[in-house]
Amino acid sequence: MKIAQVAPLYERVPPKLYGGTERVIHYLTEELVAQGHEVTLFASGDSLTKGRLIAPIEESLRLQKQKKDPLVYHIIMLEKLFQCMEQFDIIHYHIDFLHFPFSNRCTRKHLTTLHGRLDLPDLDILYRHFDRIPVVSISYSQRSYLPWINWVGTVYHGVPEDLYAFYPERGKYLAFVGRISPEKGVDRAIEIAKLTGMDLKIAAKVDEVDKEYFREIILPLFKKAPVEFIGEIGDEEKKRFLGEAYALLFPVNWPEPFGLVMIESMACGTPVIGWRKGSVPEIVVDGKTGYIIDSIGEGVKKLRQIDRIDRKDCLKHVLNHFTASKMAQSYLSIYSKLLYG
């Protein structure tokens, strides 16, 4: 099958540091190539792939010193795609709704994986205009805000089976990986660390839009709990960081569409303590691979019960449900359905 994967340009594929969407696109692209498909990746020029790379810009946007207009380069990427679209059996978009007016008028089969939140009010208006665009969710909970649009499947993210090393021994610190932002709930993680007296290591990026929140709200909390702020980390650092943790805290305060770090943590054997929001109940098996909680107090209580979780069960759960090969097979099934009915 000849497949185009169309990635956002904000991060490299795969990302050098933070970036869940681009990381998943990388795993999917490489797995499809490994299975014998002809894949073209539309992404930034610093991306790494065994497929063919077509790039509208040399370097991913976020880490460039001189800021560029993202819309300009995404439009150029779409132009490059449409110039050669007849080469592909199917086009798989990961750029939200930017391409909708174009792809809606094309005869080439396509689908769009929606990687973001869908509870924003203007999205309902948008999808009233594009209600026939075939879309894929990354969790069933993600669909709840727009259940009526043209869903053609739900595909959970997956990681390569050999990517993460299994750590059989329980670590001594709590881990937080993600963004410093109100919806990611790092303040809750800090409060749990304070109440338990456990060390909390925070590996997170701070976007420009969240710098004031970080400075005014989060930094003062560091003085009240045993916190070490590490900043952004790449894949190699993340493996050890997660594997040597006692537990991953996932205290989200928004309808999390998936939460890749949860399966990354479990792949290392480290259980997850996550808030009952969005996809968390679909990813974590309560009492088996971690705990699903509704309050800080409950989080403190469940941390004391982590020794009941077998770290081998965390790894087995990932191997059974969240591998790159399973993800690729699910997408191939959707591709075939769209192409052949």
N, C-alpha and C positions, 0 to 999 in steps of 0.2 A: 504494500500500500504506500502511496506517495502522500506524505503528511506535512503540512506546514504548522509549526508551533509559533505563535505570535506573543512575545513576552513584553512586559513593561520595560522601559528603559532606565528606570530609576536606579536599579541595582544590576550588577553583572549577573549572568547566569553561569554557574551558581554565584551567589553573593560572596564577597570577600569577608563581610562581617554579618550584620543583621539583614534579614530578608527572607521571609517564609515562602512567599509566592514564587519568587525566582528560583529558590532552592527546589521546590516541588517541580517546577517546569524542567529543571535540569535532570532530576531523577526520572521523570517521565520520558524526556527526549532520549536520554541515554539507554533506557530500558527498551524503548521502541526500536532504536538502532540495533541493540543487541539481539532483538527478536527478528531481525532481518528486514525491517521496514526502511524505506527511504525518507528520511526526515530532514526538513530544512527549518532551521531556527532563525527567526527574525528577532534580533536582540542587539545589545550594545557590542561594539567591536572587541572589547576585552573579555567577552564571554568564551567559555570553554565547552566544546562539544565534539563528539565523533561524527555528528551529522554535518550538513552544509550550513554555514553561517552567512546570513545576509544582514549587514549592519548599517543603520542610517547615521550612526555616530560612533566615534572611535572608543569612547570611554563612557561608562555608566554615569548618569547625571548626578546622583547625590554626592559622590565623593570628589567631584570636580571642584577645584578652587574657585574658578570663575563660573558663577551660576548662569545657567542657560534656560531658555523658555522650554519647558517639557512638551508643550503642545506642538511646537514647531517640529521637533524631531519625531514625535509620534505620527504626525501627519506625513512626514517624509517616509517613515517606515511603511505606512499604509500605501503610499504611492508605489513604493518598491514592491510591495506584495501584489498589488493589483496589476502591475506591469507583467507579472509572471504567474498569475494565479491559475492559468490554464494548465500549468505543470502539475497541479496537485489534485489528488482525489478528494481531499477534505482539508479544510482550514480550521485550526483549533485556536481560538482567541483566548487570551488571558488578560486583556486590557480593559476590563469593565465594559462600558457601553460606548466607548469612543468611536467604534467602527460601525455602529448600528445603521446609520443612514446609508452607508456604502454597501455593507454586506446584505442589507435588506433588499437591494436591487440587483444582486448578483445571482447567477444561476448555479455557481459552484457551491457544493454542500459545505456547511460550516456549523460550528457550535461554539459556545462561549462558556467557559467555567467562570462562575462568579465567586471571587475570592474574598469579597468584602462584606460588610454589614448591609442588611437590606431593610432596616427599620427607619431609614431616613424618609421624611414625608414626600419629597419631590419624586422619589423613585416610582411611586404609584402612578403619578402623572406620566412619567417617561414610558413605563411599560404599557400604559393604555395605548400608546402610539406604536409600540413595537412588541405587541403581544404574541407575534408568531415567530420571533427569534428563538431558535432552540438553545436552551441554557441548561447547565449542569450545576447542581449544588454540591458543596463539599461536606455537608451534614444535612440531616433531615430537619433539624431545628432551624437551620438557615432559611428554609422555605416558608416558615410560618407567617412571615410578614407579607409575602406575595405568593400565596398558594395557587393562584389562578393563572400564573404565567406559563409559558410553554416549557415546562420541565421535561427533559428527555432522560434524566438519570441523576443519581447521587453517587459520587465517587469519593471515597475517603482518601486522604493523602497516604502515601506510603514511602518508606525509606528503604534503601538497599539493605539486604539481609546482613551483609558483611561490613557495613559501615561503622557500626558502634561495637565496641568491646564490652563484654559483660563483666560487671564488677560484683562478685558474689558477697563481698563484705559491706556491711552497712557503714556509711560515712558518719561524720560528726557535725556537719553543718547543714543548714537549710539553704536551698538554692532558689534564686529568682532569675529568670531569663526572659527578656522581652524589651518593651519600650517603657520609658518613664512617662506615663500619661495617666490621667484620671481613670480611664476605662480599664487599664491593666491592673489597678489595685495594689500597687507596690506599698502604699501606706498600710494596707491590711497586713501584708507580709511583715512589715517592720513591727507592727503591734504584736503579732504572734511571736516574733523573735523576742520582743521585750518581755512578754508575759511568761515565756518558757525559759528565758535566759540562754537560748541557743544562739550560736553565731549564725548570721544571715549574710550570705554573699550574693551581691546583686550584679549580674552581668547584663547590662542594658544600655541601649542607645537613648540619647536625648535629642529629639527633633527640635528644629528651630521654634516651632509653634509651642513646644512644651517647656522651653527653657525657663520661663518665668514661673511656671508651676513647679518645676524642679527646684529652682532657687528659693522660692517663697514658701512652699509647702513641704517638700520632701527633705531637702537638706537639713532643716532644723530637727527633723525626726531622727536623723542619724546620731544625734547627741544623746538620745534617750534609749538607745538599744544597741546591742553588739552587732553593728553593721559594717561590712566592708564593701565599698563600691568599686567594682572592677572596670566597668564600662563595657563597650562592645567587644565581643570575642568571635573569632572565626571557628570553623568546623573542628579543627584539631584541638584547640583549647576547650571547646564545648564538650567534647567527648569525655575528657578527664574531669572537667568541672561538674558535669552531671553524674558521671559514674561514681565519683567520690562523695556525693552528697547523701545525707541522711534521708531527705525527701525533697521533692520539687514542690514549691508553693505556687499555685496557679489561681490567684485570688481575683479573677476578672470581675469587673463591674459593668459588663456590657454583654450583648448577645454574641459571644465569640463564635465566628463561623466554623472554625476548626481548632486551631491551637497546636501547631506542629510540634512545639517543644514538649508537649505531653507524651507523644509517642517516641520522641528522641530520648526523653528521660527513661521511659519504661524499657526501651531497647538496651539501655545500660544496666537495667535491673533496679533502677531507682523509682520507688512509688511516688504517686502524685496525690497531693491534697488540693482539690480544686473546688471552687464555688459552683453551686448549682445554677449555672448560667449557660445559655447557648448550647454548644456541642458537648460540654463536659460530661454529661451523663451518657453520651454515646461513645465516648473515648475511654473513660475510666470505669472499671468494674468495681463498684463500691464494696469494700471489704476484701477484695481479691488483688487488685493492682494499685490500690490506694483508697482514698476516702473522698466522698462528695459531701460538702458541708454547706451550711447556710449562715454561719456566723463565725466571728473571731473566736468566741468561746468554744464552739464546737471544734474549730481547728486546733486549738490548744489541747482539747481532750483527745482528739484523734491522733495527734502527734505522739501521745503517750502510748498509743496502740500500734504504732508502726511495726513493732517487732512481730506482730501477727501476720504481716504481709511477707510472703515468700518471694524474694527477688527473682527467682526463676519463673514464677508465674507472670511477672511483669514482662519479661522477655518473650515468653510463650504467647502472650496476648498479642504482642506486636507481630510476631512471626505468623500468627494465625489470621490476622485481620488487616495489618497496616504495612505491607511490603510494597516496594516499587513494582514488583512483577504483578501483584494483584491489582494495583492501581492501573497499570498499563493494560492488563487484560480487560478490566472494566471499561476503560475508554475505547479499546478496540471493538468491544461488543456494541458500544454506542455508535462508533463510526460505521460499522457494518449495518446497523439498523437504519441509520440516516441514508446510507448509500443504496441499500438494497431492499429496505422495507421489512 
